[in-house]
């Protein structure tokens, strides 16, 4: 528990080397601890989101999240992270299948809805994506509204050419 707590403190500061070191220490003590597995996946997810790089150790992350979901099938955030990992790995259908329970478990999460819109965009389900994005563009949360508006602006070019316009 102490190693997980220290890992959490380092993760909040985006100190990833220290985070992974503490989680490795926790894993050495109990390889089957689902919380350690969850924090490992969360650290990889956070690192990718913070740096803009792909998730490192994607297959291990997905395996860890599946173990967490076997332990607690009502863990919405684990489904969300699994869906985004699957999307990065090219599994659009698997990602959608994983995101649905996250949304069912936490239907008020606009982050999950935005991620589902991203999955729809990747799968070229334009109407479904547009419906979600139109709903989210008026969000009070700028971290939801901003990307939703940008995806809507990019949608015509994405539909026509298959790629979003390059950001300046």
ChimeraX attribute file (.defattr): number of C-alpha atoms within 10 A of each C-alpha:
attribute: neighborCount
match mode: 1-to-1
recipient: residues
	/A:1	12
	/A:2	11
	/A:3	18
	/A:4	21
	/A:5	15
	/A:6	15
	/A:7	28
	/A:8	20
	/A:9	14
	/A:10	19
	/A:11	21
	/A:12	12
	/A:13	10
	/A:14	16
	/A:15	15
	/A:16	17
	/A:17	11
	/A:18	16
	/A:19	25
	/A:20	19
	/A:21	15
	/A:22	22
	/A:23	25
	/A:24	18
	/A:25	16
	/A:26	21
	/A:27	19
	/A:28	10
	/A:29	12
	/A:30	11
	/A:31	12
	/A:32	13
	/A:33	15
	/A:34	20
	/A:35	18
	/A:36	24
	/A:37	23
	/A:38	21
	/A:39	22
	/A:40	24
	/A:41	27
	/A:42	20
	/A:43	25
	/A:44	24
	/A:45	21
	/A:46	18
	/A:47	19
	/A:48	14
	/A:49	12
	/A:50	10
	/A:51	10
	/A:52	9
	/A:53	10
	/A:54	15
	/A:55	21
	/A:56	13
	/A:57	10
	/A:58	18
	/A:59	13
	/A:60	14
	/A:61	25
	/A:62	21
	/A:63	14
	/A:64	24
	/A:65	28
	/A:66	19
	/A:67	19
	/A:68	23
	/A:69	19
	/A:70	12
	/A:71	13
	/A:72	12
	/A:73	14
	/A:74	16
	/A:75	17
	/A:76	23
	/A:77	20
	/A:78	24
	/A:79	27
	/A:80	25
	/A:81	26
	/A:82	28
	/A:83	29
	/A:84	26
	/A:85	23
	/A:86	23
	/A:87	21
	/A:88	15
	/A:89	16
	/A:90	13
	/A:91	17
	/A:92	21
	/A:93	16
	/A:94	17
	/A:95	25
	/A:96	22
	/A:97	15
	/A:98	22
	/A:99	26
	/A:100	19
	/A:101	18
	/A:102	24
	/A:103	20
	/A:104	13
	/A:105	16
	/A:106	16
	/A:107	13
	/A:108	10
	/A:109	13
	/A:110	19
	/A:111	15
	/A:112	24
	/A:113	24
	/A:114	22
	/A:115	22
	/A:116	26
	/A:117	25
	/A:118	22
	/A:119	26
	/A:120	21
	/A:121	21
	/A:122	19
	/A:123	16
	/A:124	15
	/A:125	14
	/A:126	16
	/A:127	12
	/A:128	14
	/A:129	25
	/A:130	18
	/A:131	12
	/A:132	20
	/A:133	24
	/A:134	15
	/A:135	14
	/A:136	23
	/A:137	20
	/A:138	14
	/A:139	14
	/A:140	9
	/A:141	12
	/A:142	12
	/A:143	11
	/A:144	19
	/A:145	20
	/A:146	14
	/A:147	15
	/A:148	25
	/A:149	16
	/A:150	13
	/A:151	22
	/A:152	18
	/A:153	13
	/A:154	15
	/A:155	20
	/A:156	15
	/A:157	13
	/A:158	18
	/A:159	14
	/A:160	9
	/A:161	10
	/A:162	13
	/A:163	13
	/A:164	16
	/A:165	13
	/A:166	6
	/A:167	4
	/A:168	3
